[in-house]
Amino acid sequence: MEKRIYISGKITGEDYEKTYKKFLLMEQKILSQSTVENPIKVINPMKICKPEWNWEQCMRVCISKMLLCHEVWLLPDWVDSRGAKKEVCLCQEYGIKIVTT
């Protein structure tokens, strides 16, 4: 069974290209730990939300995907993100493992 990992961090108000790269680097780091015996699937919000969506649209999609994950990996800037803070609260409420990076 594959482990599903969601990446959480600050997106709103940030430069799109820099933010996309930041999330992509974390995705690659996580995937480098994937093996045939222990496969990992990464849920990267930058890949599932469209740039033209508003915050609420992104949060609805991201939270629904996040709740299906085994772990949430927090980027260092998560503390500056309203959405990431909500995601952390949900993880705590639903017992989803949080990994700080």
The first five atom37 places (N, CA, C, CB, O) and aatype in JSON, in Angstrom:
{
  "aatype": [12, 6, 11, 1, 9, 18, 9, 15, 7, 11, 9, 16, 7, 6, 3, 18, 6, 11, 16, 18, 11, 11, 13, 10, 10, 12, 6, 5, 11, 9, 10, 15, 5, 15, 16, 19, 6, 2, 14, 9, 11, 19, 9, 2, 14, 12, 11, 9, 4, 11, 14, 6, 17, 2, 17, 6, 5, 4, 12, 1, 19, 4, 9, 15, 11, 12, 10, 10, 4, 8, 6, 19, 17, 10, 10, 14, 3, 17, 19, 3, 15, 1, 7, 0, 11, 11, 6, 19, 4, 10, 4, 5, 6, 18, 7, 9, 11, 9, 19, 16, 16],
  "atom_mask": [
    [1, 1, 1, 1, 1],
    [1, 1, 1, 1, 1],
    [1, 1, 1, 1, 1],
    [1, 1, 1, 1, 1],
    [1, 1, 1, 1, 1],
    [1, 1, 1, 1, 1],
    [1, 1, 1, 1, 1],
    [1, 1, 1, 1, 1],
    [1, 1, 1, 0, 1],
    [1, 1, 1, 1, 1],
    [1, 1, 1, 1, 1],
    [1, 1, 1, 1, 1],
    [1, 1, 1, 0, 1],
    [1, 1, 1, 1, 1],
    [1, 1, 1, 1, 1],
    [1, 1, 1, 1, 1],
    [1, 1, 1, 1, 1],
    [1, 1, 1, 1, 1],
    [1, 1, 1, 1, 1],
    [1, 1, 1, 1, 1],
    [1, 1, 1, 1, 1],
    [1, 1, 1, 1, 1],
    [1, 1, 1, 1, 1],
    [1, 1, 1, 1, 1],
    [1, 1, 1, 1, 1],
    [1, 1, 1, 1, 1],
    [1, 1, 1, 1, 1],
    [1, 1, 1, 1, 1],
    [1, 1, 1, 1, 1],
    [1, 1, 1, 1, 1],
    [1, 1, 1, 1, 1],
    [1, 1, 1, 1, 1],
    [1, 1, 1, 1, 1],
    [1, 1, 1, 1, 1],
    [1, 1, 1, 1, 1],
    [1, 1, 1, 1, 1],
    [1, 1, 1, 1, 1],
    [1, 1, 1, 1, 1],
    [1, 1, 1, 1, 1],
    [1, 1, 1, 1, 1],
    [1, 1, 1, 1, 1],
    [1, 1, 1, 1, 1],
    [1, 1, 1, 1, 1],
    [1, 1, 1, 1, 1],
    [1, 1, 1, 1, 1],
    [1, 1, 1, 1, 1],
    [1, 1, 1, 1, 1],
    [1, 1, 1, 1, 1],
    [1, 1, 1, 1, 1],
    [1, 1, 1, 1, 1],
    [1, 1, 1, 1, 1],
    [1, 1, 1, 1, 1],
    [1, 1, 1, 1, 1],
    [1, 1, 1, 1, 1],
    [1, 1, 1, 1, 1],
    [1, 1, 1, 1, 1],
    [1, 1, 1, 1, 1],
    [1, 1, 1, 1, 1],
    [1, 1, 1, 1, 1],
    [1, 1, 1, 1, 1],
    [1, 1, 1, 1, 1],
    [1, 1, 1, 1, 1],
    [1, 1, 1, 1, 1],
    [1, 1, 1, 1, 1],
    [1, 1, 1, 1, 1],
    [1, 1, 1, 1, 1],
    [1, 1, 1, 1, 1],
    [1, 1, 1, 1, 1],
    [1, 1, 1, 1, 1],
    [1, 1, 1, 1, 1],
    [1, 1, 1, 1, 1],
    [1, 1, 1, 1, 1],
    [1, 1, 1, 1, 1],
    [1, 1, 1, 1, 1],
    [1, 1, 1, 1, 1],
    [1, 1, 1, 1, 1],
    [1, 1, 1, 1, 1],
    [1, 1, 1, 1, 1],
    [1, 1, 1, 1, 1],
    [1, 1, 1, 1, 1],
    [1, 1, 1, 1, 1],
    [1, 1, 1, 1, 1],
    [1, 1, 1, 0, 1],
    [1, 1, 1, 1, 1],
    [1, 1, 1, 1, 1],
    [1, 1, 1, 1, 1],
    [1, 1, 1, 1, 1],
    [1, 1, 1, 1, 1],
    [1, 1, 1, 1, 1],
    [1, 1, 1, 1, 1],
    [1, 1, 1, 1, 1],
    [1, 1, 1, 1, 1],
    [1, 1, 1, 1, 1],
    [1, 1, 1, 1, 1],
    [1, 1, 1, 0, 1],
    [1, 1, 1, 1, 1],
    [1, 1, 1, 1, 1],
    [1, 1, 1, 1, 1],
    [1, 1, 1, 1, 1],
    [1, 1, 1, 1, 1],
    [1, 1, 1, 1, 1]
  ],
  "atom_positions": [
    [[0.84, -1.18, 0.0], [0.0, 0.0, 0.0], [0.88, 1.25, 0.0], [-0.95, 0.0, 1.22], [1.83, 1.36, 0.78]],
    [[0.57, 2.17, -0.87], [1.39, 3.37, -0.93], [1.05, 4.34, 0.2], [1.21, 4.06, -2.28], [-0.1, 4.45, 0.63]],
    [[2.07, 5.04, 0.66], [1.89, 6.08, 1.66], [1.61, 7.38, 0.91], [3.16, 6.22, 2.6], [2.32, 7.73, -0.03]],
    [[0.57, 8.08, 1.33], [0.21, 9.36, 0.72], [0.68, 10.49, 1.64], [-1.33, 9.45, 0.46], [0.36, 10.52, 2.83]],
    [[1.45, 11.41, 1.06], [2.0, 12.55, 1.81], [1.57, 13.84, 1.13], [3.57, 12.46, 1.91], [1.71, 14.01, -0.08]],
    [[1.06, 14.74, 1.93], [0.62, 16.06, 1.47], [1.65, 17.1, 1.9], [-0.8, 16.4, 2.04], [2.18, 17.03, 3.01]],
    [[1.92, 18.06, 1.04], [2.85, 19.15, 1.36], [2.03, 20.39, 1.72], [3.82, 19.44, 0.17], [1.11, 20.76, 1.0]],
    [[2.39, 21.02, 2.83], [1.69, 22.22, 3.28], [2.69, 23.35, 3.5], [0.89, 21.94, 4.58], [3.76, 23.15, 4.08]],
    [[2.33, 24.53, 3.02], [3.19, 25.69, 3.18], [2.51, 26.93, 2.64], [0.0, 0.0, 0.0], [1.38, 26.87, 2.15]],
    [[3.18, 28.05, 2.72], [2.62, 29.33, 2.28], [2.61, 29.43, 0.76], [3.42, 30.5, 2.88], [3.63, 29.22, 0.09]],
    [[1.43, 29.76, 0.23], [1.27, 29.95, -1.21], [0.73, 31.35, -1.49], [0.33, 28.87, -1.8], [1.28, 32.08, -2.31]],
    [[-0.36, 31.71, -0.81], [-1.04, 32.98, -1.07], [-0.11, 34.17, -0.83], [-2.28, 33.11, -0.2], [0.56, 34.26, 0.2]],
    [[-0.08, 35.07, -1.82], [0.73, 36.28, -1.7], [2.18, 36.1, -2.09], [0.0, 0.0, 0.0], [2.96, 37.05, -2.05]],
    [[2.55, 34.89, -2.47], [3.94, 34.6, -2.83], [4.09, 34.6, -4.36], [4.39, 33.23, -2.25], [3.11, 34.44, -5.09]],
    [[5.32, 34.78, -4.83], [5.62, 34.69, -6.25], [5.33, 33.26, -6.73], [7.11, 35.07, -6.53], [5.82, 32.3, -6.15]],
    [[4.52, 33.14, -7.78], [4.07, 31.82, -8.24], [5.23, 30.91, -8.6], [3.15, 31.98, -9.43], [5.27, 29.76, -8.15]],
    [[6.16, 31.38, -9.39], [7.27, 30.54, -9.85], [8.15, 30.07, -8.69], [8.12, 31.3, -10.88], [8.53, 28.9, -8.62]],
    [[8.47, 30.99, -7.78], [9.29, 30.62, -6.62], [8.57, 29.62, -5.72], [9.67, 31.87, -5.81], [9.17, 28.68, -5.21]],
    [[7.28, 29.83, -5.55], [6.49, 28.93, -4.71], [6.36, 27.56, -5.36], [5.11, 29.53, -4.44], [6.47, 26.53, -4.68]],
    [[6.13, 27.54, -6.67], [6.03, 26.27, -7.39], [7.32, 25.48, -7.22], [5.72, 26.5, -8.9], [7.3, 24.27, -6.97]],
    [[8.45, 26.17, -7.36], [9.75, 25.51, -7.23], [9.97, 24.99, -5.81], [10.88, 26.5, -7.61], [10.48, 23.88, -5.63]],
    [[9.59, 25.77, -4.81], [9.73, 25.37, -3.4], [8.96, 24.08, -3.13], [9.24, 26.51, -2.47], [9.48, 23.17, -2.48]],
    [[7.73, 24.01, -3.61], [6.91, 22.81, -3.41], [7.46, 21.64, -4.23], [5.44, 23.09, -3.79], [7.45, 20.5, -3.77]],
    [[7.93, 21.91, -5.43], [8.48, 20.85, -6.28], [9.74, 20.25, -5.65], [8.79, 21.4, -7.68], [9.92, 19.03, -5.69]],
    [[10.6, 21.08, -5.07], [11.79, 20.56, -4.4], [11.44, 19.65, -3.23], [12.66, 21.72, -3.91], [12.08, 18.62, -3.02]],
    [[10.4, 20.03, -2.47], [9.97, 19.18, -1.36], [9.37, 17.88, -1.9], [8.95, 19.92, -0.46], [9.62, 16.81, -1.34]],
    [[8.61, 17.97, -2.95], [8.05, 16.76, -3.57], [9.16, 15.8, -3.98], [7.18, 17.13, -4.79], [9.08, 14.6, -3.73]],
    [[10.19, 16.33, -4.62], [11.32, 15.49, -5.05], [12.04, 14.88, -3.85], [12.3, 16.31, -5.89], [12.46, 13.72, -3.91]],
    [[12.19, 15.64, -2.78], [12.83, 15.14, -1.57], [12.03, 13.96, -1.0], [12.96, 16.26, -0.51], [12.61, 12.93, -0.63]],
    [[10.74, 14.11, -0.94], [9.88, 13.05, -0.41], [9.95, 11.83, -1.33], [8.43, 13.54, -0.27], [10.11, 10.71, -0.85]],
    [[9.81, 12.04, -2.62], [9.82, 10.93, -3.57], [11.15, 10.18, -3.59], [9.5, 11.43, -4.96], [11.19, 9.01, -3.97]],
    [[12.23, 10.84, -3.19], [13.53, 10.16, -3.15], [13.54, 9.05, -2.09], [14.66, 11.18, -2.86], [14.42, 8.19, -2.1]],
    [[12.57, 9.09, -1.19], [12.47, 8.06, -0.14], [11.54, 6.91, -0.54], [11.97, 8.69, 1.15], [11.42, 5.93, 0.19]],
    [[10.91, 7.04, -1.69], [9.99, 6.01, -2.17], [10.76, 4.8, -2.7], [9.06, 6.58, -3.26], [11.78, 4.96, -3.38]],
    [[10.27, 3.62, -2.38], [10.87, 2.39, -2.89], [9.76, 1.5, -3.44], [11.68, 1.64, -1.78], [8.58, 1.78, -3.25]],
    [[10.15, 0.44, -4.11], [9.17, -0.51, -4.63], [8.38, -1.11, -3.47], [9.87, -1.62, -5.47], [7.16, -1.29, -3.55]],
    [[9.09, -1.43, -2.39], [8.45, -2.04, -1.22], [7.6, -1.04, -0.43], [9.51, -2.63, -0.31], [6.59, -1.41, 0.16]],
    [[8.01, 0.21, -0.43], [7.31, 1.27, 0.32], [7.08, 2.48, -0.57], [8.12, 1.68, 1.58], [7.74, 3.51, -0.42]],
    [[6.13, 2.36, -1.51], [5.89, 3.47, -2.44], [5.23, 4.67, -1.76], [5.01, 3.0, -3.6], [4.47, 4.52, -0.8]],
    [[5.55, 5.84, -2.28], [5.01, 7.08, -1.75], [4.34, 7.85, -2.88], [6.12, 7.94, -1.07], [4.87, 7.94, -3.99]],
    [[3.17, 8.38, -2.59], [2.49, 9.29, -3.52], [2.45, 10.66, -2.84], [1.04, 8.78, -3.89], [2.01, 10.77, -1.7]],
    [[2.89, 11.68, -3.54], [2.91, 13.04, -2.98], [1.74, 13.84, -3.55], [4.26, 13.74, -3.29], [1.5, 13.85, -4.76]],
    [[1.04, 14.51, -2.66], [-0.01, 15.44, -3.06], [0.58, 16.84, -2.91], [-1.34, 15.25, -2.2], [0.8, 17.33, -1.8]],
    [[0.81, 17.47, -4.05], [1.43, 18.79, -4.12], [0.36, 19.81, -4.48], [2.61, 18.81, -5.15], [-0.13, 19.8, -5.61]],
    [[-0.02, 20.7, -3.56], [-1.08, 21.68, -3.84], [-0.81, 22.53, -5.07], [-1.26, 22.57, -2.65], [-1.74, 22.96, -5.74]],
    [[0.44, 22.79, -5.37], [0.77, 23.61, -6.53], [0.43, 22.89, -7.83], [2.26, 23.97, -6.51], [0.3, 23.53, -8.88]],
    [[0.27, 21.59, -7.78], [-0.08, 20.83, -8.97], [-1.57, 20.53, -9.08], [0.7, 19.53, -8.99], [-2.06, 20.17, -10.15]],
    [[-2.31, 20.68, -7.98], [-3.73, 20.36, -8.05], [-4.62, 21.6, -8.12], [-4.13, 19.54, -6.86], [-5.77, 21.5, -8.53]],
    [[-4.11, 22.76, -7.74], [-4.88, 24.0, -7.82], [-4.47, 24.77, -9.06], [-4.67, 24.86, -6.55], [-3.31, 24.78, -9.46]],
    [[-5.45, 25.42, -9.66], [-5.18, 26.24, -10.83], [-4.89, 27.68, -10.38], [-6.37, 26.21, -11.83], [-5.53, 28.18, -9.45]],
    [[-3.93, 28.33, -11.03], [-3.55, 29.69, -10.6], [-4.74, 30.67, -10.57], [-2.49, 30.24, -11.54], [-4.73, 31.62, -9.79]],
    [[-5.75, 30.45, -11.4], [-6.88, 31.38, -11.44], [-7.93, 31.12, -10.35], [-7.54, 31.3, -12.8], [-8.86, 31.9, -10.19]],
    [[-7.77, 30.02, -9.6], [-8.71, 29.74, -8.52], [-8.48, 30.69, -7.35], [-8.58, 28.28, -8.05], [-7.36, 31.13, -7.11]],
    [[-9.55, 31.0, -6.64], [-9.39, 31.81, -5.43], [-9.01, 30.92, -4.25], [-10.7, 32.59, -5.12], [-8.96, 29.7, -4.36]],
    [[-8.73, 31.56, -3.12], [-8.26, 30.84, -1.94], [-9.24, 29.76, -1.5], [-8.03, 31.82, -0.79], [-8.84, 28.63, -1.21]],
    [[-10.53, 30.11, -1.46], [-11.53, 29.16, -1.01], [-11.6, 27.93, -1.9], [-12.89, 29.83, -0.94], [-11.71, 26.81, -1.41]],
    [[-11.54, 28.13, -3.21], [-11.56, 26.99, -4.14], [-10.37, 26.08, -3.89], [-11.56, 27.48, -5.6], [-10.52, 24.86, -3.83]],
    [[-9.2, 26.66, -3.74], [-7.99, 25.86, -3.51], [-8.09, 25.11, -2.18], [-6.74, 26.77, -3.5], [-7.76, 23.92, -2.12]],
    [[-8.55, 25.78, -1.14], [-8.62, 25.12, 0.16], [-9.6, 23.95, 0.14], [-9.03, 26.12, 1.23], [-9.33, 22.92, 0.75]],
    [[-10.72, 24.09, -0.53], [-11.7, 22.99, -0.6], [-11.08, 21.76, -1.25], [-12.95, 23.43, -1.39], [-11.22, 20.64, -0.75]],
    [[-10.39, 21.97, -2.36], [-9.76, 20.85, -3.06], [-8.61, 20.29, -2.24], [-9.26, 21.29, -4.46], [-8.5, 19.07, -2.06]],
    [[-7.75, 21.17, -1.74], [-6.57, 20.72, -1.0], [-6.94, 19.97, 0.28], [-5.68, 21.9, -0.65], [-6.36, 18.93, 0.58]],
    [[-7.9, 20.49, 1.02], [-8.28, 19.82, 2.27], [-8.88, 18.45, 1.98], [-9.28, 20.68, 3.05], [-8.61, 17.49, 2.71]],
    [[-9.68, 18.34, 0.93], [-10.27, 17.04, 0.62], [-9.19, 16.02, 0.27], [-11.26, 17.16, -0.54], [-9.31, 14.85, 0.63]],
    [[-8.14, 16.45, -0.42], [-7.02, 15.56, -0.75], [-6.18, 15.27, 0.48], [-6.15, 16.18, -1.85], [-5.75, 14.14, 0.69]],
    [[-5.93, 16.3, 1.3], [-5.1, 16.14, 2.48], [-5.69, 15.13, 3.46], [-4.91, 17.49, 3.16], [-4.95, 14.35, 4.07]],
    [[-7.0, 15.15, 3.62], [-7.65, 14.25, 4.58], [-7.5, 12.78, 4.2], [-9.11, 14.6, 4.69], [-7.75, 11.91, 5.03]],
    [[-7.1, 12.5, 2.98], [-6.88, 11.12, 2.53], [-5.42, 10.69, 2.7], [-7.29, 10.97, 1.07], [-5.06, 9.56, 2.36]],
    [[-4.59, 11.59, 3.24], [-3.16, 11.31, 3.37], [-2.81, 10.73, 4.73], [-2.36, 12.58, 3.13], [-3.54, 10.88, 5.71]],
    [[-1.66, 10.06, 4.76], [-1.13, 9.48, 6.0], [-0.29, 10.48, 6.78], [-0.3, 8.23, 5.68], [-0.21, 10.44, 8.0]],
    [[0.35, 11.39, 6.04], [1.23, 12.38, 6.64], [1.08, 13.71, 5.93], [2.7, 11.91, 6.61], [0.72, 13.77, 4.75]],
    [[1.37, 14.79, 6.67], [1.47, 16.12, 6.09], [2.84, 16.66, 6.44], [0.33, 17.08, 6.62], [3.21, 16.75, 7.61]],
    [[3.59, 17.03, 5.41], [4.92, 17.6, 5.6], [4.81, 19.11, 5.49], [5.94, 17.04, 4.56], [4.33, 19.64, 4.49]],
    [[5.26, 19.79, 6.53], [5.17, 21.24, 6.6], [6.45, 21.9, 6.11], [4.86, 21.68, 8.01], [7.54, 21.58, 6.58]],
    [[6.31, 22.81, 5.18], [7.43, 23.65, 4.79], [7.68, 24.65, 5.92], [7.16, 24.38, 3.42], [6.75, 24.96, 6.67]],
    [[8.9, 25.16, 6.05], [9.21, 26.07, 7.17], [8.3, 27.3, 7.25], [10.63, 26.54, 7.05], [8.08, 27.82, 8.35]],
    [[7.78, 27.77, 6.12], [6.95, 28.99, 6.13], [5.48, 28.73, 6.44], [7.06, 29.67, 4.8], [4.66, 29.65, 6.32]],
    [[5.12, 27.53, 6.84], [3.72, 27.2, 7.1], [3.11, 28.1, 8.17], [3.59, 25.75, 7.52], [1.91, 28.38, 8.14]],
    [[3.93, 28.57, 9.11], [3.42, 29.4, 10.2], [2.92, 30.76, 9.72], [4.51, 29.6, 11.24], [2.18, 31.44, 10.43]],
    [[3.31, 31.15, 8.51], [2.87, 32.43, 7.93], [1.68, 32.26, 6.99], [4.02, 33.08, 7.19], [1.32, 33.19, 6.27]],
    [[1.08, 31.08, 6.99], [0.02, 30.77, 6.04], [-1.29, 30.46, 6.76], [0.42, 29.58, 5.16], [-1.36, 29.55, 7.58]],
    [[-2.31, 31.22, 6.45], [-3.64, 30.99, 7.02], [-4.14, 29.59, 6.65], [-4.64, 32.06, 6.52], [-4.69, 28.89, 7.5]],
    [[-3.95, 29.19, 5.39], [-4.41, 27.88, 4.95], [-3.65, 26.73, 5.6], [0.0, 0.0, 0.0], [-4.26, 25.75, 6.02]],
    [[-2.34, 26.86, 5.7], [-1.54, 25.8, 6.31], [-1.88, 25.64, 7.79], [-0.03, 26.1, 6.15], [-1.89, 24.53, 8.32]],
    [[-2.17, 26.75, 8.46], [-2.57, 26.66, 9.87], [-3.88, 25.89, 10.01], [-2.73, 28.08, 10.48], [-4.04, 25.1, 10.95]],
    [[-4.8, 26.11, 9.1], [-6.06, 25.36, 9.12], [-5.8, 23.88, 8.85], [-7.06, 25.93, 8.07], [-6.41, 23.01, 9.48]],
    [[-4.89, 23.61, 7.92], [-4.55, 22.21, 7.61], [-3.94, 21.52, 8.83], [-3.57, 22.15, 6.43], [-4.26, 20.37, 9.1]],
    [[-3.07, 22.21, 9.55], [-2.46, 21.64, 10.76], [-3.53, 21.33, 11.8], [-1.41, 22.61, 11.34], [-3.5, 20.27, 12.42]],
    [[-4.47, 22.24, 11.99], [-5.56, 22.0, 12.95], [-6.35, 20.75, 12.57], [-6.51, 23.21, 13.02], [-6.69, 19.95, 13.44]],
    [[-6.64, 20.59, 11.3], [-7.37, 19.41, 10.85], [-6.55, 18.14, 11.06], [-7.76, 19.55, 9.37], [-7.09, 17.1, 11.45]],
    [[-5.27, 18.22, 10.8], [-4.39, 17.05, 11.03], [-4.44, 16.64, 12.5], [-2.94, 17.36, 10.61], [-4.55, 15.46, 12.81]],
    [[-4.35, 17.61, 13.38], [-4.39, 17.32, 14.81], [-5.74, 16.72, 15.2], [-4.13, 18.6, 15.63], [-5.79, 15.78, 16.0]],
    [[-6.81, 17.24, 14.63], [-8.14, 16.75, 14.95], [-8.38, 15.33, 14.44], [-9.18, 17.68, 14.37], [-9.03, 14.52, 15.1]],
    [[-7.83, 15.02, 13.26], [-8.08, 13.72, 12.64], [-6.93, 12.73, 12.79], [-8.37, 13.92, 11.18], [-6.99, 11.63, 12.24]],
    [[-5.89, 13.1, 13.52], [-4.81, 12.17, 13.79], [-3.89, 11.91, 12.61], [0.0, 0.0, 0.0], [-3.32, 10.83, 12.5]],
    [[-3.75, 12.88, 11.74], [-2.83, 12.74, 10.6], [-1.44, 13.18, 11.08], [-3.31, 13.59, 9.35], [-1.29, 14.26, 11.65]],
    [[-0.46, 12.36, 10.83], [0.9, 12.65, 11.27], [1.42, 13.92, 10.6], [1.83, 11.48, 10.96], [1.26, 14.11, 9.4]],
    [[2.05, 14.78, 11.4], [2.65, 16.01, 10.91], [4.17, 15.88, 10.97], [2.16, 17.24, 11.73], [4.73, 15.48, 11.99]],
    [[4.82, 16.22, 9.86], [6.28, 16.18, 9.79], [6.75, 17.6, 9.47], [6.79, 15.14, 8.7], [6.35, 18.18, 8.46]],
    [[7.59, 18.15, 10.34], [8.15, 19.48, 10.08], [9.48, 19.31, 9.35], [8.34, 20.28, 11.43], [10.25, 18.39, 9.63]],
    [[9.72, 20.2, 8.41], [10.94, 20.09, 7.6], [11.84, 21.28, 7.84], [10.6, 19.99, 6.1], [12.91, 21.38, 7.25]]
  ]
}
